[in-house]
Amino acid sequence: MEVPNPGSVREKGQVSGMQPCAFRPLLLSPHPMLRAPPSLLLSRSDTNRTEGMSVLGALPFMKPLHHVRSPVPQGRRHTLPASEFRSLSPEDAISVFEIEREAFISVSGECPLHLDEVRHFLTLCPELSLGWFEGGRLVAFIIGSLWDQERLTMDALTLHKPHGATVHIHVLAVHRTFRQQGKGSILMWRYLQYLRCLPYVRRAVLMCEDFLVPFYQKSGFKALGPAEITVGPLNFIEMFYPVRGHAFMRRNSGC
Ligand SMILES: CC(C)(COP(=O)(O)OP(=O)(O)OC[C@H]1O[C@@H](n2cnc3c(N)ncnc32)[C@H](O)[C@@H]1OP(=O)(O)O)[C@@H](O)C(=O)NCCC(=O)NCCS
């Protein structure tokens, strides 16, 4: 019996240009990227959502066959988990971009990542993304990639540096109808907890406009000063979070 795929919202999205951003239990493989913490585990229903996902995304959730195709007398399972956190895959790109479109493009005509860039990063480094799903629908997300310099430059907007020790958080966005409910803060908190479990990550950085500095400060980020990157008339503050400065928490985080 096939179990239905929760799927993600699929709508048509249009892409244009590249605009800069403003703004997993322990596996057999020794690769650090595979060491996802329990907080990122998929729920049972997600065992079906591996089609098109990276191996990184799918492996932690492989279960004996009888778990996936359990005999359910009354037929297909129609319920989706109320709330779940998981890494995103390229298949989630359109859902991501729909949130971005409302959050950024409708406001300023710009957005941190266009659809092709979302797909780019979700293909190259899905393990540095985190999505929050309610009833199978994406309601908030973070997309990151690795960077290898002290400060962000224009290149950081489009490149993933696999040997870098800095996670560049390109975008955090919450769906319009779920804002001001603590979701942005909670998602960032979970993401930073997760980063502490990745041995190659030393710090996280992001850029934001002035008015969001207090929001990120509440999550533990510190301002580094004006960012080198500007987008049209927009200027940004670069902020960082010392992932490696939390040895005690890391020791006690179950990583
Ligand atoms: C910014 C954003 C991620 C915050 O997520 P959220 O779930 O709404 O935020 P939370 O409920 O966790 O926290 C609320 C706090 O965020 C801050 N905040 C949120 N939006 C803000 C805004 N537009 N201006 C100033 N502060 C803001 C406030 O400090 C607020 O605290 P308060 O309730 O005491 O006023 C969300 O509003 C969003 O997606 N905005 C559009 C996209 C965006 O700007 N992303 C960030 C740049 S990459």
The ligand as an ORCA input file, in Angstrom:
! r2SCAN-3c Opt
* xyz 0 1
  C      11.631     39.071     10.315
  C      10.866     37.802     10.499
  C      11.694     36.615     10.048
  C      10.562     37.640     12.005
  O       9.856     36.449     12.219
  P       8.589     36.430     13.187
  O       8.168     35.025     13.366
  O       7.574     37.369     12.682
  O       9.243     37.048     14.501
  P       9.002     36.571     16.011
  O       7.541     36.437     16.269
  O       9.861     35.401     16.328
  O       9.624     37.784     16.779
  C       8.968     39.027     16.752
  C      10.014     40.090     16.931
  O      10.676     40.242     15.691
  C      11.016     41.596     15.489
  N      10.466     41.962     14.203
  C       9.784     41.163     13.351
  N       9.489     41.819     12.231
  C       9.978     43.046     12.376
  C       9.999     44.186     11.553
  N       9.453     44.196     10.338
  N      10.606     45.283     12.020
  C      11.163     45.299     13.237
  N      11.185     44.254     14.061
  C      10.604     43.142     13.629
  C      10.456     42.337     16.633
  O      11.550     42.511     17.527
  C       9.452     41.436     17.278
  O       9.456     41.619     18.636
  P       8.146     42.253     19.339
  O       7.096     41.202     19.231
  O       8.614     42.510     20.718
  O       7.832     43.457     18.538
  C       9.499     37.812      9.779
  O       8.787     38.933     10.196
  C       9.640     37.848      8.264
  O       9.691     36.802      7.635
  N       9.695     39.054      7.678
  C       9.809     39.198      6.228
  C      11.122     38.671      5.731
  C      12.326     39.300      6.403
  O      12.385     40.499      6.578
  N      13.305     38.439      6.785
  C      14.534     38.887      7.427
  C      15.578     39.346      6.452
  S      16.496     38.067      5.666
*
